[in-house]
């Protein structure tokens, strides 16, 4: 852990800039950095993700974990041992190096937050 | 960052054990560990916090940061430069070493997630 300086911040999700993620294999995924490097957060970063109906994140793996909380909608987490359904108010842990994909199987948008250790960023 | 092993997990907030936090200066605060050491999460931990109407977390400081997302209710974040109001869907960053307190000023329960770097735990 690095000790860090920064400014206390209270800011609505909707007031953060939203950008499509530029990863091959993703469809209909927008991301907002809620707490990140610009805030002085040096240990881990909180991102907000919106996946349109029928959309999905890349089916991929990396050497760091995800900690996720589903805020709205429903879908499946594709894993090597099968699809794991999820819905709002589910907490999800994806260990480092596990293949994974978030798929929106609902009728409306899927929204979740997804945290990663700094300075990793699988959205680029 | 430590590379880690663990098991993929999808589990509802409500299915996690809820315990009062045992910190002096807290009133009406329950905490659930959503993603923590038992899951193999070695870099940061996700906790779910419920503060009853009229309740508050301790007014304190520590050498690590908080990353918070308000899920339900409203309140104020007490800081050295004044009270900062917050409501559901606000993202909050509390830098290391800043004095802070979460106060529920609404009529119902306040719920948020609060992440900390591992292995810190300000709930004990």
gemmi code that builds the backbone of each chain (N, CA, C; Angstrom):
import gemmi

chains = {
    "A": [
        ("UNK", (0.841, -1.208, 0.000), (0.000, 0.000, 0.000), (0.871, 1.251, 0.000)),
        ("UNK", (0.545, 2.191, -0.863), (1.237, 3.476, -0.813), (0.374, 4.466, -0.045)),
        ("UNK", (0.991, 5.206, 0.842), (0.285, 6.318, 1.468), (0.182, 7.413, 0.407)),
        ("UNK", (-0.914, 8.108, 0.394), (-1.178, 8.997, -0.714), (-1.823, 10.279, -0.247)),
        ("UNK", (-1.793, 11.274, -1.075), (-2.531, 12.496, -0.798), (-3.593, 12.636, -1.877)),
        ("UNK", (-4.597, 13.429, -1.598), (-5.668, 13.629, -2.566), (-6.698, 14.514, -1.920)),
        ("UNK", (-7.794, 14.751, -2.621), (-8.833, 15.619, -2.122), (-10.085, 14.801, -1.892)),
        ("UNK", (-10.756, 15.055, -0.779), (-12.013, 14.385, -0.522), (-12.984, 14.749, -1.639)),
        ("UNK", (-13.747, 13.781, -2.088), (-14.588, 14.007, -3.261), (-15.929, 13.325, -3.079)),
        ("UNK", (-17.018, 14.028, -3.405), (-18.361, 13.446, -3.451), (-18.943, 13.844, -4.804)),
        ("UNK", (-19.210, 12.863, -5.658), (-19.631, 13.202, -7.023), (-20.535, 12.104, -7.571)),
        ("UNK", (-21.652, 12.493, -8.163), (-22.627, 11.527, -8.673), (-22.036, 10.717, -9.825)),
        ("UNK", (-22.460, 9.461, -9.909), (-22.023, 8.610, -11.024), (-22.258, 9.329, -12.345)),
        ("UNK", (-23.451, 9.915, -12.517), (-23.840, 10.505, -13.805), (-22.985, 11.715, -14.183)),
        ("UNK", (-22.287, 12.300, -13.210), (-21.445, 13.469, -13.500), (-20.044, 13.094, -13.962)),
        ("UNK", (-19.759, 11.810, -14.036), (-18.453, 11.360, -14.538), (-18.545, 11.082, -16.032)),
        ("UNK", (-17.506, 11.429, -16.733), (-17.476, 11.214, -18.187), (-17.595, 9.722, -18.504)),
        ("UNK", (-18.377, 9.421, -19.541), (-18.617, 8.048, -19.949), (-17.989, 7.817, -21.322)),
        ("UNK", (-17.205, 6.739, -21.447), (-16.533, 6.451, -22.712), (-16.689, 4.978, -23.072)),
        ("UNK", (-16.831, 4.687, -24.388), (-16.840, 3.279, -24.802), (-15.499, 2.641, -24.475)),
        ("UNK", (-15.496, 1.382, -24.053), (-14.204, 0.731, -23.844), (-13.693, 0.239, -25.189)),
        ("UNK", (-12.396, 0.391, -25.361), (-11.780, 0.158, -26.670), (-11.090, -1.197, -26.712)),
        ("UNK", (-11.773, -2.217, -26.207), (-11.180, -3.552, -26.183), (-11.828, -4.427, -27.228)),
        ("UNK", (-11.012, -5.151, -27.959), (-11.544, -6.097, -28.936), (-12.378, -7.154, -28.209)),
        ("UNK", (-13.514, -7.506, -28.784), (-14.352, -8.534, -28.166), (-15.403, -7.977, -27.237)),
        ("UNK", (-15.451, -6.626, -27.107), (-16.494, -6.005, -26.286), (-17.597, -5.480, -27.192)),
        ("UNK", (-18.820, -5.483, -26.693), (-19.955, -4.939, -27.447), (-20.845, -4.117, -26.516)),
        ("UNK", (-21.016, -2.852, -26.844), (-21.971, -2.019, -26.111), (-21.579, -1.767, -24.671)),
        ("UNK", (-20.315, -1.495, -24.413), (-19.836, -1.294, -23.041), (-19.303, 0.133, -22.875)),
        ("UNK", (-19.870, 0.837, -21.895), (-19.404, 2.187, -21.546), (-18.792, 2.154, -20.153)),
        ("UNK", (-17.759, 2.971, -19.955), (-17.103, 2.985, -18.654), (-16.903, 4.412, -18.146)),
        ("UNK", (-17.113, 4.572, -16.831), (-16.800, 5.824, -16.137), (-15.774, 5.517, -15.044)),
        ("UNK", (-14.749, 6.329, -14.919), (-13.804, 6.185, -13.808), (-14.352, 6.989, -12.631)),
        ("UNK", (-14.867, 6.292, -11.604), (-15.462, 6.996, -10.457), (-14.387, 7.472, -9.475)),
        ("UNK", (-13.442, 6.616, -9.188), (-12.322, 6.996, -8.313), (-11.061, 6.422, -8.948)),
        ("UNK", (-10.174, 7.305, -9.386), (-9.018, 6.828, -10.134), (-7.778, 7.669, -9.910)),
        ("UNK", (-6.834, 7.578, -10.840), (-5.562, 8.283, -10.681), (-5.743, 9.789, -10.500)),
        ("UNK", (-6.717, 10.385, -11.184), (-6.903, 11.840, -11.079), (-7.337, 12.273, -9.680)),
        ("UNK", (-7.845, 11.337, -8.901), (-8.279, 11.649, -7.534), (-7.164, 11.427, -6.514)),
        ("UNK", (-6.061, 10.874, -6.958), (-4.979, 10.541, -6.027), (-5.118, 9.134, -5.457)),
        ("UNK", (-5.973, 8.317, -6.070), (-6.162, 6.932, -5.603), (-5.037, 6.072, -6.169)),
        ("UNK", (-4.189, 5.582, -5.304), (-2.986, 4.897, -5.781), (-3.025, 3.387, -5.606)),
        ("UNK", (-3.971, 2.874, -4.836), (-3.975, 1.435, -4.563), (-4.974, 0.636, -5.387)),
        ("UNK", (-6.150, 1.226, -5.640), (-7.169, 0.537, -6.440), (-8.115, 1.583, -7.002)),
        ("UNK", (-8.819, 1.210, -8.055), (-9.666, 2.167, -8.786), (-11.077, 1.613, -8.943)),
        ("UNK", (-12.067, 2.518, -8.808), (-13.467, 2.149, -8.945), (-14.004, 2.663, -10.275)),
        ("UNK", (-14.447, 1.747, -11.102), (-15.033, 2.122, -12.384), (-16.518, 1.747, -12.403)),
        ("UNK", (-17.317, 2.510, -13.132), (-18.734, 2.194, -13.338), (-18.898, 1.744, -14.781)),
        ("UNK", (-19.572, 0.609, -14.958), (-19.699, 0.013, -16.282), (-21.173, -0.112, -16.638)),
        ("UNK", (-21.522, 0.296, -17.858), (-22.867, 0.075, -18.398), (-22.734, -0.834, -19.618)),
        ("UNK", (-23.518, -1.899, -19.638), (-23.533, -2.814, -20.783), (-24.942, -2.791, -21.363)),
        ("UNK", (-25.059, -2.424, -22.620), (-26.390, -2.354, -23.247), (-26.991, -3.766, -23.363)),
        ("UNK", (-28.312, -3.827, -23.531), (-28.969, -5.128, -23.711), (-28.308, -5.856, -24.879)),
        ("UNK", (-27.946, -7.096, -24.674), (-27.272, -7.886, -25.711), (-25.763, -7.671, -25.767)),
        ("UNK", (-25.255, -6.776, -24.946), (-23.823, -6.477, -24.972), (-23.015, -7.363, -24.026)),
        ("UNK", (-21.697, -7.225, -24.133), (-20.802, -8.043, -23.302), (-19.414, -7.424, -23.235)),
        ("UNK", (-18.726, -7.749, -22.165), (-17.312, -7.386, -22.029), (-16.484, -8.460, -22.745)),
        ("UNK", (-15.196, -8.210, -22.967), (-14.382, -9.217, -23.653), (-14.297, -10.511, -22.844)),
        ("UNK", (-14.203, -11.619, -23.534), (-13.926, -12.896, -22.870), (-12.408, -13.004, -22.787)),
        ("UNK", (-11.872, -12.716, -21.608), (-10.407, -12.606, -21.506), (-9.931, -12.945, -20.093)),
        ("UNK", (-8.648, -12.859, -19.901), (-8.055, -13.076, -18.587), (-6.904, -12.082, -18.416)),
        ("UNK", (-6.525, -11.817, -17.187), (-5.387, -10.947, -16.897), (-4.882, -11.293, -15.499)),
        ("UNK", (-3.722, -10.760, -15.163), (-3.071, -11.214, -13.920), (-3.471, -10.391, -12.700)),
        ("UNK", (-4.681, -9.838, -12.735), (-5.184, -9.124, -11.560), (-6.678, -9.405, -11.447)),
        ("UNK", (-7.190, -9.176, -10.258), (-8.564, -9.535, -9.931), (-9.560, -8.422, -10.275)),
        ("UNK", (-10.866, -8.806, -10.253), (-11.964, -7.837, -10.270), (-12.782, -8.017, -8.992)),
        ("UNK", (-13.221, -6.907, -8.421), (-14.268, -6.935, -7.397), (-15.418, -6.112, -7.949)),
        ("UNK", (-16.605, -6.731, -8.010), (-17.741, -6.179, -8.749), (-18.975, -6.156, -7.861)),
        ("UNK", (-19.791, -5.112, -8.015), (-21.122, -5.114, -7.407), (-22.120, -4.746, -8.506)),
        ("UNK", (-23.115, -5.617, -8.683), (-24.134, -5.369, -9.711), (-25.149, -4.365, -9.158)),
        ("UNK", (-25.337, -3.264, -9.885), (-26.249, -2.205, -9.438), (-27.623, -2.322, -10.083)),
        ("UNK", (-27.657, -2.748, -11.338), (-28.930, -2.754, -12.065), (-28.858, -3.816, -13.170)),
        ("UNK", (-29.979, -4.494, -13.398), (-30.041, -5.447, -14.495), (-29.607, -6.841, -14.085)),
        ("UNK", (-29.374, -7.670, -15.093), (-29.008, -9.062, -14.837), (-28.194, -9.592, -16.006)),
        ("UNK", (-27.518, -10.696, -15.765), (-26.691, -11.270, -16.820), (-26.048, -12.545, -16.357)),
        ("UNK", (-25.023, -12.952, -17.100), (-24.252, -14.130, -16.708), (-22.773, -13.794, -16.757)),
        ("UNK", (-22.068, -14.408, -15.832), (-20.612, -14.340, -15.793), (-20.118, -15.634, -16.439)),
        ("UNK", (-19.505, -15.482, -17.609), (-18.991, -16.659, -18.316), (-17.661, -17.060, -17.678)),
        ("UNK", (-17.550, -18.316, -17.282), (-16.345, -18.806, -16.605), (-15.999, -20.174, -17.183)),
        ("UNK", (-14.807, -20.656, -16.871), (-14.378, -21.936, -17.436), (-15.264, -23.090, -16.985)),
        ("UNK", (-15.881, -22.948, -15.819), (-16.749, -24.023, -15.333), (-18.226, -23.724, -15.573)),
        ("UNK", (-18.512, -22.827, -16.526), (-19.902, -22.582, -16.899), (-20.341, -21.160, -16.636)),
        ("UNK", (-21.563, -20.848, -17.060), (-22.110, -19.512, -16.877), (-22.702, -19.381, -15.475)),
        ("UNK", (-22.367, -18.292, -14.803), (-22.903, -18.038, -13.464), (-23.855, -16.851, -13.563)),
        ("UNK", (-25.164, -17.065, -13.331), (-26.115, -15.955, -13.435), (-25.915, -14.945, -12.302)),
        ("UNK", (-26.172, -13.677, -12.586), (-26.117, -12.646, -11.547), (-27.236, -11.642, -11.763)),
        ("UNK", (-27.527, -10.889, -10.703), (-28.580, -9.877, -10.731), (-28.170, -8.734, -9.808)),
        ("UNK", (-28.977, -7.687, -9.769), (-28.614, -6.538, -8.945), (-28.456, -6.949, -7.480)),
        ("UNK", (-27.511, -6.297, -6.818), (-27.147, -6.579, -5.424), (-26.325, -7.844, -5.243)),
        ("UNK", (-25.788, -8.386, -6.324), (-24.824, -9.481, -6.202), (-23.407, -8.911, -6.186)),
        ("UNK", (-22.593, -9.436, -5.282), (-21.163, -9.111, -5.238), (-20.403, -10.238, -5.925)),
        ("UNK", (-19.425, -9.877, -6.726), (-18.701, -10.856, -7.546), (-17.205, -10.673, -7.345)),
        ("UNK", (-16.505, -11.793, -7.204), (-15.044, -11.774, -7.176), (-14.535, -12.619, -8.336)),
        ("UNK", (-13.710, -12.011, -9.176), (-13.053, -12.737, -10.266), (-11.564, -12.775, -9.934)),
        ("UNK", (-11.035, -13.951, -9.574), (-9.614, -14.025, -9.213), (-8.707, -13.708, -10.397)),
        ("UNK", (-7.491, -13.305, -10.095), (-6.489, -13.087, -11.130), (-6.331, -14.345, -11.976)),
        ("UNK", (-6.141, -14.132, -13.265), (-5.836, -15.196, -14.241), (-7.025, -16.060, -14.652)),
        ("UNK", (-8.205, -15.835, -14.107), (-9.388, -16.599, -14.512), (-9.990, -15.991, -15.783)),
        ("UNK", (-10.294, -16.814, -16.763), (-11.036, -16.349, -17.934), (-12.421, -15.896, -17.470)),
        ("UNK", (-12.904, -14.756, -18.010), (-14.212, -14.249, -17.570), (-14.806, -13.335, -18.634)),
        ("UNK", (-16.119, -13.229, -18.599), (-16.858, -12.308, -19.479), (-18.182, -11.979, -18.807)),
        ("UNK", (-18.545, -10.700, -18.817), (-19.840, -10.260, -18.298), (-20.782, -10.070, -19.482)),
        ("UNK", (-21.889, -10.793, -19.484), (-22.851, -10.719, -20.585), (-24.198, -10.224, -20.043)),
        ("UNK", (-24.750, -9.220, -20.694), (-26.078, -8.727, -20.333), (-27.124, -9.603, -21.010)),
        ("UNK", (-27.876, -10.360, -20.224), (-28.915, -11.221, -20.786), (-30.309, -10.681, -20.480)),
        ("UNK", (-30.373, -9.470, -19.909), (-31.663, -8.873, -19.576), (-32.201, -8.016, -20.713)),
        ("UNK", (-33.336, -7.401, -20.462), (-33.983, -6.579, -21.485), (-33.492, -5.133, -21.463)),
        ("UNK", (-32.941, -4.698, -20.349), (-32.486, -3.314, -20.224), (-30.996, -3.251, -19.973)),
        ("UNK", (-30.503, -2.041, -19.662), (-29.074, -1.906, -19.403), (-28.638, -2.666, -18.156)),
        ("UNK", (-27.433, -3.162, -18.203), (-26.769, -3.763, -17.043), (-25.768, -2.732, -16.517)),
        ("UNK", (-25.813, -2.476, -15.200), (-24.871, -1.525, -14.612), (-24.172, -2.163, -13.422)),
        ("UNK", (-22.880, -1.983, -13.361), (-22.124, -2.484, -12.205), (-20.902, -1.625, -11.960)),
        ("UNK", (-20.367, -1.737, -10.767), (-19.047, -1.174, -10.532), (-18.043, -2.314, -10.531)),
        ("UNK", (-16.844, -1.992, -10.976), (-15.789, -2.992, -11.140), (-14.488, -2.363, -10.666)),
        ("UNK", (-13.911, -2.957, -9.643), (-12.667, -2.400, -9.075), (-11.475, -3.259, -9.444)),
        ("UNK", (-10.370, -2.563, -9.678), (-9.125, -3.224, -10.050), (-7.982, -2.620, -9.241)),
        ("UNK", (-6.937, -3.407, -9.013), (-5.771, -2.813, -8.367), (-5.108, -1.804, -9.306)),
        ("UNK", (-4.559, -0.743, -8.730), (-3.819, 0.238, -9.518), (-2.432, -0.325, -9.795)),
        ("UNK", (-1.810, 0.005, -10.917), (-2.294, 0.875, -11.987), (-2.858, 0.099, -13.164)),
        ("UNK", (-3.429, -1.079, -12.933), (-3.967, -1.893, -14.027), (-5.170, -1.212, -14.664)),
        ("UNK", (-5.385, -1.474, -15.931), (-6.570, -0.957, -16.601), (-6.878, -1.822, -17.803)),
        ("UNK", (-7.879, -2.695, -17.644), (-8.213, -3.607, -18.736), (-9.191, -2.975, -19.708)),
        ("UNK", (-9.450, -1.657, -19.582), (-10.406, -1.020, -20.499), (-9.684, -0.429, -21.693)),
        ("UNK", (-8.344, -0.527, -21.746), (-7.597, 0.075, -22.859), (-6.823, -0.998, -23.611)),
    ],
    "B": [
        ("UNK", (1.060, -4.861, -5.980), (-0.023, -5.831, -6.218), (0.501, -7.253, -6.061)),
        ("UNK", (-0.219, -8.080, -5.338), (0.160, -9.487, -5.271), (-0.714, -10.261, -6.240)),
        ("UNK", (-0.106, -11.156, -6.974), (-0.906, -12.084, -7.772), (-1.488, -13.099, -6.805)),
        ("UNK", (-2.688, -13.537, -7.024), (-3.391, -14.319, -6.022), (-4.196, -15.434, -6.659)),
        ("UNK", (-4.576, -16.379, -5.859), (-5.500, -17.393, -6.339), (-6.759, -17.284, -5.505)),
        ("UNK", (-7.851, -17.791, -6.019), (-9.113, -17.737, -5.289), (-10.163, -18.380, -6.171)),
        ("UNK", (-11.397, -18.329, -5.725), (-12.478, -18.950, -6.470), (-13.437, -17.880, -6.942)),
        ("UNK", (-13.881, -17.993, -8.181), (-14.866, -17.038, -8.675), (-16.109, -17.158, -7.798)),
        ("UNK", (-16.707, -16.025, -7.515), (-17.811, -16.008, -6.549), (-18.887, -15.045, -7.011)),
        ("UNK", (-20.140, -15.451, -6.939), (-21.291, -14.566, -7.169), (-22.224, -14.779, -5.984)),
        ("UNK", (-22.438, -13.745, -5.184), (-23.223, -13.943, -3.949), (-23.945, -12.652, -3.590)),
        ("UNK", (-25.217, -12.755, -3.273), (-26.025, -11.574, -2.949), (-25.531, -10.896, -1.677)),
        ("UNK", (-25.661, -9.576, -1.651), (-25.294, -8.818, -0.446), (-25.966, -9.433, 0.784)),
        ("UNK", (-27.267, -9.703, 0.656), (-28.049, -10.155, 1.809), (-27.601, -11.517, 2.335)),
        ("UNK", (-26.869, -12.279, 1.528), (-26.418, -13.603, 1.958), (-25.100, -13.562, 2.726)),
        ("UNK", (-24.534, -12.368, 2.892), (-23.305, -12.226, 3.671), (-23.656, -11.894, 5.125)),
        ("UNK", (-22.904, -12.479, 6.030), (-23.132, -12.236, 7.457), (-22.968, -10.753, 7.781)),
        ("UNK", (-23.868, -10.239, 8.616), (-23.860, -8.831, 9.006), (-23.515, -8.725, 10.486)),
        ("UNK", (-22.555, -7.867, 10.806), (-22.124, -7.701, 12.197), (-22.005, -6.227, 12.551)),
        ("UNK", (-22.338, -5.884, 13.810), (-22.113, -4.498, 14.250), (-20.627, -4.194, 14.237)),
        ("UNK", (-20.253, -2.973, 13.848), (-18.832, -2.661, 13.947), (-18.515, -2.271, 15.390)),
        ("UNK", (-17.367, -2.716, 15.837), (-17.012, -2.602, 17.249), (-16.053, -1.438, 17.470)),
        ("UNK", (-16.356, -0.303, 16.872), (-15.476, 0.861, 17.000), (-16.115, 1.898, 17.907)),
        ("UNK", (-15.330, 2.425, 18.812), (-15.816, 3.499, 19.672), (-16.208, 4.692, 18.800)),
        ("UNK", (-17.321, 5.322, 19.131), (-17.751, 6.491, 18.373), (-18.668, 6.161, 17.225)),
        ("UNK", (-19.009, 4.878, 17.061), (-19.959, 4.489, 16.018), (-21.327, 4.259, 16.644)),
        ("UNK", (-22.381, 4.541, 15.895), (-23.739, 4.287, 16.371), (-24.566, 3.674, 15.247)),
        ("UNK", (-25.100, 2.498, 15.501), (-26.042, 1.887, 14.557), (-25.424, 1.518, 13.226)),
        ("UNK", (-24.211, 0.946, 13.249), (-23.511, 0.600, 12.003), (-23.307, -0.914, 11.925)),
        ("UNK", (-23.790, -1.500, 10.828), (-23.595, -2.927, 10.556), (-22.701, -3.077, 9.334)),
        ("UNK", (-21.874, -4.110, 9.334), (-20.976, -4.306, 8.207), (-20.995, -5.749, 7.718)),
        ("UNK", (-20.947, -5.881, 6.391), (-20.792, -7.191, 5.757), (-19.507, -7.163, 4.914)),
        ("UNK", (-18.710, -8.198, 4.981), (-17.547, -8.308, 4.105), (-17.996, -8.991, 2.808)),
        ("UNK", (-18.095, -8.222, 1.731), (-18.570, -8.794, 0.463), (-17.452, -9.530, -0.276)),
        ("UNK", (-16.293, -8.926, -0.323), (-15.130, -9.581, -0.944), (-13.942, -9.297, -0.039)),
        ("UNK", (-13.401, -10.351, 0.569), (-12.353, -10.135, 1.566), (-11.331, -11.246, 1.585)),
        ("UNK", (-10.620, -11.352, 2.694), (-9.542, -12.336, 2.794), (-10.019, -13.767, 2.538)),
        ("UNK", (-11.222, -14.098, 2.984), (-11.699, -15.475, 2.808), (-11.917, -15.836, 1.340)),
        ("UNK", (-12.016, -14.815, 0.496), (-12.209, -15.067, -0.936), (-10.880, -15.137, -1.683)),
        ("UNK", (-9.794, -14.834, -1.002), (-8.494, -14.783, -1.674), (-8.173, -13.403, -2.228)),
        ("UNK", (-8.923, -12.400, -1.793), (-8.683, -11.020, -2.259), (-7.539, -10.423, -1.443)),
        ("UNK", (-6.424, -10.190, -2.096), (-5.219, -9.789, -1.355), (-4.872, -8.322, -1.492)),
        ("UNK", (-5.489, -7.613, -2.423), (-5.100, -6.214, -2.655), (-6.047, -5.191, -2.035)),
        ("UNK", (-7.353, -5.481, -2.065), (-8.328, -4.555, -1.489), (-9.590, -5.338, -1.177)),
        ("UNK", (-10.403, -4.793, -0.280), (-11.581, -5.504, 0.212), (-12.831, -4.645, 0.074)),
        ("UNK", (-13.938, -5.289, -0.295), (-15.225, -4.599, -0.448), (-16.133, -4.941, 0.722)),
        ("UNK", (-16.536, -3.903, 1.464), (-17.450, -4.093, 2.583), (-18.774, -3.391, 2.282)),
        ("UNK", (-19.874, -3.944, 2.779), (-21.186, -3.301, 2.680), (-21.547, -2.788, 4.063)),
        ("UNK", (-21.944, -1.522, 4.135), (-22.219, -0.886, 5.406), (-23.673, -0.413, 5.437)),
        ("UNK", (-24.364, -0.695, 6.543), (-25.701, -0.155, 6.781), (-25.633, 0.732, 8.020)),
        ("UNK", (-26.130, 1.963, 7.902), (-26.186, 2.886, 9.045), (-27.655, 3.201, 9.292)),
        ("UNK", (-28.123, 2.903, 10.492), (-29.534, 3.157, 10.812), (-29.806, 4.667, 10.830)),
        ("UNK", (-31.068, 5.046, 10.716), (-31.435, 6.466, 10.776), (-30.897, 7.059, 12.075)),
        ("UNK", (-30.207, 8.184, 11.973), (-29.623, 8.814, 13.149), (-28.250, 8.266, 13.531)),
        ("UNK", (-27.790, 7.243, 12.833), (-26.504, 6.627, 13.167), (-25.335, 7.275, 12.443)),
        ("UNK", (-24.129, 6.836, 12.819), (-22.911, 7.403, 12.224), (-21.731, 6.461, 12.431)),
        ("UNK", (-20.767, 6.588, 11.548), (-19.479, 5.906, 11.719), (-18.609, 6.768, 12.626)),
        ("UNK", (-17.493, 6.235, 13.118), (-16.633, 7.040, 13.994), (-16.079, 8.262, 13.246)),
        ("UNK", (-15.885, 9.341, 13.987), (-15.183, 10.500, 13.424), (-13.701, 10.251, 13.673)),
        ("UNK", (-13.004, 9.805, 12.634), (-11.620, 9.360, 12.846), (-10.793, 9.537, 11.582)),
        ("UNK", (-9.536, 9.153, 11.686), (-8.640, 9.185, 10.536), (-7.740, 7.953, 10.598)),
        ("UNK", (-7.167, 7.587, 9.474), (-6.226, 6.459, 9.409), (-5.379, 6.637, 8.155)),
        ("UNK", (-4.319, 5.851, 8.066), (-3.346, 6.099, 6.999), (-3.648, 5.364, 5.701)),
        ("UNK", (-4.925, 5.114, 5.464), (-5.317, 4.510, 4.193), (-6.643, 5.116, 3.756)),
        ("UNK", (-6.924, 4.997, 2.496), (-8.066, 5.648, 1.875), (-9.347, 4.819, 1.951)),
        ("UNK", (-10.479, 5.476, 1.669), (-11.757, 4.809, 1.425), (-12.216, 5.133, 0.009)),
        ("UNK", (-12.770, 4.135, -0.667), (-13.532, 4.385, -1.896), (-14.933, 3.872, -1.626)),
        ("UNK", (-15.916, 4.750, -1.817), (-17.286, 4.492, -1.344), (-18.270, 4.729, -2.487)),
        ("UNK", (-19.318, 3.907, -2.543), (-20.453, 4.202, -3.416), (-21.721, 4.112, -2.579)),
        ("UNK", (-22.499, 5.189, -2.597), (-23.748, 5.218, -1.830), (-24.823, 4.467, -2.609)),
        ("UNK", (-25.411, 3.450, -1.974), (-26.419, 2.618, -2.635), (-27.832, 3.065, -2.304)),
        ("UNK", (-28.048, 3.523, -1.079), (-29.412, 3.853, -0.633), (-29.339, 4.897, 0.482)),
        ("UNK", (-30.278, 5.830, 0.479), (-30.354, 6.801, 1.565), (-29.533, 8.047, 1.292)),
        ("UNK", (-29.345, 8.826, 2.341), (-28.617, 10.083, 2.205), (-27.975, 10.430, 3.542)),
        ("UNK", (-27.027, 11.350, 3.486), (-26.332, 11.741, 4.701), (-25.329, 12.826, 4.426)),
        ("UNK", (-24.425, 12.996, 5.382), (-23.335, 13.950, 5.201), (-22.019, 13.276, 5.560)),
        ("UNK", (-21.010, 13.688, 4.820), (-19.638, 13.286, 5.103), (-19.002, 14.441, 5.869)),
        ("UNK", (-18.728, 14.190, 7.142), (-18.113, 15.217, 7.980), (-16.612, 15.270, 7.649)),
        ("UNK", (-16.140, 16.467, 7.329), (-14.739, 16.638, 6.950), (-14.214, 17.898, 7.612)),
        ("UNK", (-12.896, 18.073, 7.591), (-12.310, 19.246, 8.267), (-12.800, 20.556, 7.658)),
        ("UNK", (-13.151, 20.533, 6.381), (-13.627, 21.764, 5.743), (-15.151, 21.828, 5.658)),
        ("UNK", (-15.846, 21.061, 6.500), (-17.304, 21.153, 6.548), (-17.995, 19.863, 6.178)),
        ("UNK", (-19.306, 19.863, 6.297), (-20.098, 18.688, 5.965), (-20.394, 18.663, 4.471)),
        ("UNK", (-20.171, 17.509, 3.860), (-20.448, 17.358, 2.429), (-21.652, 16.432, 2.289)),
        ("UNK", (-22.789, 16.936, 1.781), (-23.968, 16.071, 1.650), (-23.772, 15.017, 0.554)),
        ("UNK", (-24.381, 13.856, 0.750), (-24.335, 12.810, -0.287), (-25.671, 12.100, -0.338)),
        ("UNK", (-25.887, 11.405, -1.455), (-27.127, 10.662, -1.691), (-26.806, 9.437, -2.528)),
        ("UNK", (-27.807, 8.593, -2.770), (-27.551, 7.372, -3.517), (-26.992, 7.703, -4.891)),
        ("UNK", (-26.114, 6.843, -5.354), (-25.396, 6.992, -6.636), (-24.287, 8.031, -6.594)),
        ("UNK", (-23.882, 8.463, -5.404), (-22.682, 9.299, -5.296), (-21.469, 8.407, -5.022)),
        ("UNK", (-20.373, 8.721, -5.707), (-19.084, 8.072, -5.452), (-18.250, 9.006, -4.585)),
        ("UNK", (-17.584, 8.436, -3.595), (-16.846, 9.235, -2.611), (-15.428, 8.705, -2.484)),
        ("UNK", (-14.477, 9.633, -2.450), (-13.086, 9.277, -2.157), (-12.656, 10.005, -0.894)),
        ("UNK", (-12.209, 9.249, 0.090), (-11.648, 9.821, 1.315), (-10.152, 9.501, 1.316)),
        ("UNK", (-9.302, 10.516, 1.117), (-7.852, 10.251, 1.070), (-7.325, 9.763, 2.422)),
        ("UNK", (-6.211, 9.078, 2.377), (-5.528, 8.658, 3.598), (-5.281, 9.876, 4.488)),
        ("UNK", (-5.408, 9.652, 5.766), (-5.083, 10.644, 6.813), (-6.104, 11.769, 6.981)),
        ("UNK", (-7.150, 11.816, 6.184), (-8.191, 12.837, 6.351), (-9.179, 12.410, 7.441)),
        ("UNK", (-9.498, 13.311, 8.362), (-10.565, 13.049, 9.324), (-11.878, 12.908, 8.557)),
        ("UNK", (-12.719, 11.951, 8.956), (-13.974, 11.736, 8.228), (-14.986, 11.016, 9.114)),
        ("UNK", (-16.248, 11.216, 8.787), (-17.358, 10.517, 9.457), (-18.544, 10.485, 8.507)),
        ("UNK", (-19.184, 9.334, 8.413), (-20.404, 9.194, 7.612), (-21.602, 9.257, 8.561)),
        ("UNK", (-22.478, 10.217, 8.338), (-23.650, 10.400, 9.204), (-24.923, 10.210, 8.375)),
        ("UNK", (-25.823, 9.386, 8.859), (-27.119, 9.202, 8.202), (-28.061, 10.316, 8.671)),
        ("UNK", (-28.410, 11.201, 7.750), (-29.315, 12.306, 8.090), (-30.701, 12.091, 7.470)),
        ("UNK", (-30.925, 10.918, 6.885), (-32.208, 10.628, 6.258), (-33.172, 9.950, 7.222)),
        ("UNK", (-34.343, 9.606, 6.726), (-35.372, 8.987, 7.561), (-35.238, 7.462, 7.610)),
        ("UNK", (-34.558, 6.891, 6.636), (-34.427, 5.437, 6.569), (-32.972, 5.021, 6.635)),
        ("UNK", (-32.713, 3.737, 6.416), (-31.338, 3.250, 6.464), (-30.472, 3.865, 5.357)),
        ("UNK", (-29.223, 4.060, 5.684), (-28.206, 4.458, 4.716), (-27.395, 3.208, 4.387)),
        ("UNK", (-27.202, 2.940, 3.099), (-26.404, 1.775, 2.700), (-25.337, 2.208, 1.709)),
        ("UNK", (-24.139, 1.734, 1.917), (-23.066, 2.011, 0.964), (-22.052, 0.887, 0.973)),
        ("UNK", (-21.250, 0.844, -0.081), (-20.080, -0.025, -0.036), (-18.865, 0.851, 0.227)),
        ("UNK", (-17.917, 0.283, 0.909), (-16.710, 1.012, 1.320), (-15.521, 0.078, 1.118)),
        ("UNK", (-14.607, 0.490, 0.261), (-13.438, -0.355, -0.022), (-12.184, 0.210, 0.617)),
        ("UNK", (-11.353, -0.703, 1.058), (-10.097, -0.349, 1.715), (-8.983, -1.226, 1.163)),
        ("UNK", (-7.755, -0.711, 1.183), (-6.639, -1.579, 0.788), (-6.448, -2.692, 1.812)),
        ("UNK", (-6.043, -3.862, 1.356), (-5.733, -4.977, 2.268), (-4.348, -4.755, 2.846)),
        ("UNK", (-4.129, -5.176, 4.065), (-5.011, -5.874, 4.989), (-5.601, -4.953, 6.035)),
        ("UNK", (-5.832, -3.699, 5.708), (-6.385, -2.752, 6.674), (-7.828, -3.115, 7.018)),
        ("UNK", (-8.248, -2.773, 8.204), (-9.634, -2.985, 8.589), (-9.989, -2.025, 9.710)),
        ("UNK", (-10.696, -0.971, 9.367), (-11.034, 0.034, 10.370), (-12.325, -0.321, 11.101)),
        ("UNK", (-12.850, -1.563, 10.875), (-14.096, -1.921, 11.551), (-13.798, -2.629, 12.865)),
        ("UNK", (-12.512, -2.878, 13.177), (-12.188, -3.618, 14.404), (-11.347, -2.759, 15.327)),
    ],
}
model = gemmi.Model(1)
for chain_id, residues in chains.items():
    chain = gemmi.Chain(chain_id)
    for i, (resn, *xyz) in enumerate(residues, 1):
        res = gemmi.Residue()
        res.name, res.seqid = resn, gemmi.SeqId(i, " ")
        for name, pos in zip(("N", "CA", "C"), xyz):
            atom = gemmi.Atom()
            atom.name, atom.element = name, gemmi.Element(name[0])
            atom.pos, atom.b_iso = gemmi.Position(*pos), 0.0
            res.add_atom(atom)
        chain.add_residue(res)
    model.add_chain(chain)
structure = gemmi.Structure()
structure.add_model(model)
structure.setup_entities()
